[in-house]
Structure formats: structure tokens, C-alpha cells
Amino acid sequence: MIRMGKLIPEVAVRDGPGGERVKERCRESLKNESGHRDHDHEEDDEPRGKLFAFRPSEQGVRATEPLVIFTDAILAIAATILVADLAIPATLGPNGLHDVLSGERTTFYAVFLGYLWLASSWINTRRLRRMLIGIDHYATVLYLLMIFTITMIPFAMLALARTLGQPDFYLGVQVLAILSLADGVIVAGLLSYACWRGLGNSHMTRDRWREVLVPNYILMVLDLVAVVLARWIPWPVFVFICCDWLYALLPLFTDREHHAVSGMDTEGLIQVPAGVSRDEDRNPLASDDEDGAPVD
């Protein structure tokens, strides 16, 4: 007997319950073979041999939780390196510990300011994370570059401590200004890309993005001016740089918990907006009414 172009064995047409069971098994086998052929045909239609996804729309949007863990580890290591430079020699001078503490006073101040800088950087990374519903490859690279500037904080602060009271003190201040400028450029680039890519959560409207981006652009220009002026007025530039990154320690209105509805909430859980599938890989800029990007 012939069905769907296939020959069904003769035993399949026997009368009785046994023959009916064989017929049913043959029908299921033919359906499965047909489904496999259709699936293979669909796979053949997909592009093969594509290795890179240079277009942002081709990149998947992932959760930010792994970057959060990585950031916390880097900040912990940087803080440890910063404090590890404080040491008491095994042999004390004639005045004992008093001379040692007096000699390490400048280093202690630098370590304290460096720790405040690390703390403000940690707070800023959490604020940035609350703005995003996810992160793609390019945003990840920019984020990692931003973390690199944070790892340079111990070096910059200790360089400042070594040059304090020396003719090249301006160089230590200039190093701080350059590091602050590099961080500002990378953060501005990351925020601009996240806005363009549509990685913001449902609260990040155009006006909200503008409120975040404009101050960053202004501070970036001021940091550039500080790099230039550090040679002639190092102390005012140093005060400006401290105010530049210490402002993050102040409580902001946007830090209220109920603002973080999408993205990563206070419990570290991913909140996916309604209508967005976790397994769907699409461009979050496809329409104006989409609040975010898929997170997988």
C-alpha cells in the first residue's frame, strides 16, 4: 500500500487490532521523516559560516549580573592594593612610631582619598546598572574599559602622594586629571551607546537620558581643561577633580528604590518588560514604543 509516496509494508494492512497498530506506527514514522526534512530545509536557509556579529542589532543582550560580580571583585582588589602601600618598617627610628606615622601622613591622605574615589566609582556603577535592562557586546567592552580606569586609581593616588611638596607636584595632579578625563569619555560613550541602542529600562525616556548625558558631557569638557591647566594651577585643579568624583557620594533623587522597576532591582533579579521574550533576539530600536531589549 502506498501513502505519501512511501511504501507501507503489507503487514500494515492486515485486519484486526494488530494491523491497526502497525498502520499507526507507520503513519507516525512518515510524519517524523517529513518533519525532519522540513527542519533540515529550514536550517539550509540559515546563513552558514558567519563568525562575527559586528552590527549591534545582531548581538544578543545579556544580563548585567556577571559584570556586577566582576566589578565588585576588581574594586575589592584595588582597595586592597591601595591600603597595602601603608607599611610600618621593622626597625623604628629614635622617635619610634611617631616618625613613621609622620612620614606616612601624606600616603595615608592619598589612600583615604583614593578609597573615596573607589567608593564613588562603585556607587556610579550601580547607578549605571539600574539604568539598563541588559548589555550587549559593545557596551560590555566600554564597561570593561571604564573598569580599567578604576584599577588605575591606586597608582594615580600614590603618584600624587609621592609628588606632594615636590617641584613636579603638577604631574601628579595631571595624572589624576587624565584618569578622570579618560573615565568621563568612556562613561559618556557608554551612556550614549546605551541610549542609541535602546538598552535603557522603561524609565529611561529621551528626557531622562538627556538629564544623564548633558552633565557628563560638561564634566568631560571641564576635565579636559583641568588637564591643560594642571601645570600652572595644580591645587585648584586638584580640588576640582576631588569635587568631580566625590559628588557621587551624595544621595540623588533617582536613587529611590521604586525607580528601579526594570533592569536589575535591589534583590539582583532581572525584570523583563511585558511582551519581551527572554529567548527573542531582536533589535530594541525596531519601534518607538519598546521599553527595552530582550535579556537572556
N, C-alpha and C positions, 0 to 999 in steps of 0.2 A: 504494500500500500504506500502511495506517495503523498506526503504532506509537506508543503512549503519547500518543495524542491529537494526533499530528503527522503530516503527510502526507510520506512519504518519496518522493522523485522516482522516477519509473518506471524510470529508468536504474539504480536501485539494485537492482532485482530481476532484472536480466539474468543469464543463466547465464555461467559462466566466471570465471576469476580476477579480471578487471577488475571485474565486478559485485560480487563478494565484498568487494573493497577499498572500493568506494563504500558498500556497506552498513555496513562497519565504521566508515568516517568519519562516516556519518550517525548511527550509534549513539553515537559519542563526542561529536558535536555536541549531541545531545539530552541526554546526561548532563551536559555542561558547562553547558547552559542551565538544567537543573534545579538544578545546584549553585549557580549564580548566584542563582536565585530564592530558594533556601533561605538563602543568605548575606544577601541583601537583607532577607529576613524577620527574620533574627536581628538585623540592625542596627536594624530598625524597633522591635524590642522594647527596645533600649537607650534610656535617658533622653537626651534631646537638650536642648541649651541650658543645661546645668549648667556654671557658670563657676567657682565656688569650692568648695573641699573643707574646710569648717570642722571636720568631725568628724575626729579623729585617725585613726580606722580607715579613712577614705577617702584618707589621704595615703600616698604612697609613701615607702619607707625607702631612703635613698641612702647611698652610701659617704661616709666622713668625709675622704677624701683631699683634696678641694678645700678644705675648711676648714683642713686642716693647712697647706697651701701658703699660704693667706691669713693664717693666724696667724703663721707664720714671717716673712712679709713685714711684717706690722704690727709685730711685736716688733723686727725689724731697723730699721725706720723710727723707732720710739720710742726705741731705744737711740742712734741717730744724733742725734736731736733732743736727747736728754739730754746727750750729750757735746759737742754743738755750742755749748752755752752757755758752755763754758770757752774763754776767749779771752785773748790777750796783746795789749795795746794797742801801736800802732805807736810811740808815744812813751813812753819809760820815765821814771820819776821820778829823784830824786837818788840813791837807793839801788839803782837799776836793777831787775833781775829779782826781787830779794829782796822788795821791796814788793809787786810784782804777785802773787807766789806767796802771800805772807801775806794779801793781800786776797781771793784766790780760794780760801783754805783751806776756808772754810765751804761754798762751792759745790762744791768737789771732794768733800767728805764726802757732801754731798747726792747728787751724781752717782753716787758709789760705792754708796750705799745704794739709790738708785733702780735701778741696774743689777742689784743683787742681787734686788730685788723683781721686775724683769723676768725674771731667770733663774728665780726660783721660780715665776713665772706660767707660763713656758714648760714647766717640768717638770710643773706641775699639769695643763696642757692635754694633755700626752702621757699622763699617768696617767688622765685622764678618757677619752681616746680609746681606751685599752686596755680600759676597762670596757664599751664599746659595740660592738655589731655593726653598727650603722648609725644614721642620724639622719633624722628627718622634718622637716617644715616648722617646727612649733612649737619643736622642740628646736634647730633651726638659728637661729631668731630669738633664743632665750635665749642660745645660744652667742655670737652676734654682740654681744649686749648685754654679755656678760662680756668680750669683746674690747675693747669701748668703754671699760670701766673700766681696762683695761690701758693704753690710749692716753693716759689722763689721769695716769699715773704721773709723767712728766716735769714736768708743770705742778705737781702736788702737792709733789714733792720740791724744786723750785726755789722754790715759795712758802714752804716750810719754811726753806730757806736764807736767804731774804730777811728772815724774821721772827725768826731766831735772835738772841737778845740784845736784842730789842725788846719793848716792852710788849704787843704783840699776838702774841707767840710762840704763845700758846694757840690762836690762829686757824689758824696753820699746822699745828699738831698736830690740830686739829679737822677740817681738810680731809683729812688722812691718815685719820683715823678714819671720816669719812663715806665716803671712797672704799673703805676696807676693808669697811665695812658693806654698801655697795652691791654690791660683788663677792661678799660672802658670801651675801647674799639671792638674787642671781641664780644662783650656783652651787648653793645649796640647792634653788632652784626647778627648775633643770635636772636635778639628780640625782633629785629626787622625781618629776618628769615622766617621766624615762627609766625609773625603776623601775615606775611605773604603766603606762607604755606598753609595757613589755616590750622595751626596746631594749638591755638588757644582754646580754653574751655568756653562754656556758654556765656560766662560773664565778660569775656574779653571782646567787647564790641570795638568798633572803629574809634570811638571817643576814648574808651579805656586804653586802647593801645597807644593813642596819641598822648594821653596823660603819662604813660610809662616811657615812651620813646623820647619825647621832647627834652625832659630833664637829663636823660642820658647823653643826648647829643650836646647839650650845653656843657655838661661836665667834661665831656670828651674834648671840646674845644679849649676849655679852661685848663685841662691837664696839659694840652699841647703848649699853651702859653707858659705854664709853670715849668716845663722842661727847658724852654728858652731862657726864662728869667732866673732860673736857679743859680746861675753863675754869678749874678750881680746881687740878688737879694735872697740868699738861701733861707734865712729864718722866716720871712713872710711866706715863702713858698712851702716850707715845711709845715707851718701852721695850716695853710690852706689844704695841703694833702691830708693832714690828720682829720680836718673837718670833712673832707671829701668822703673818706671811707668810714669815719666813725658815726656819720649820721644814720647809718643802717641800724645802729643800736637803739635808735629811738623807735617807740611804737608808732605804727602807721595805722590809718583808718582801715586800710584794705586788709589788715591782719585779722579782722574779725572772722571767727570760725564759720559763720553761716555764709560767708562769701565763697568759700571753697566747696561748691556743690559738685562741680565736675572736676575731673583730674584726680589728683591724689588727695584724699581727705586726711583728717587728723589721725585716723587709725591706719593709714597706709594702704587703703583699699582703692582699687580702680573703679571709678564710677563712669559707666558708659552711657552716653545720652540715649534717649529713646529713639528707636528707629535706626540705630547704628549697630551693625553686626560686628562681633569681635573677629570673625573669620573673613570679613569682607575687605578686600584690598582695593580701595578706590581713592580718587583724588578728592581731598576735603574741600578743594576750591571749585568743585564741579557746579555748585549752585550757591546762591547768596543766603539761602535760608538754613544752611547746615551749620550747626554749632561747633562741630569739632571733627576730628579724624578718628578712624577706627583704631582700636587698641587691641592688639593680640598678644 
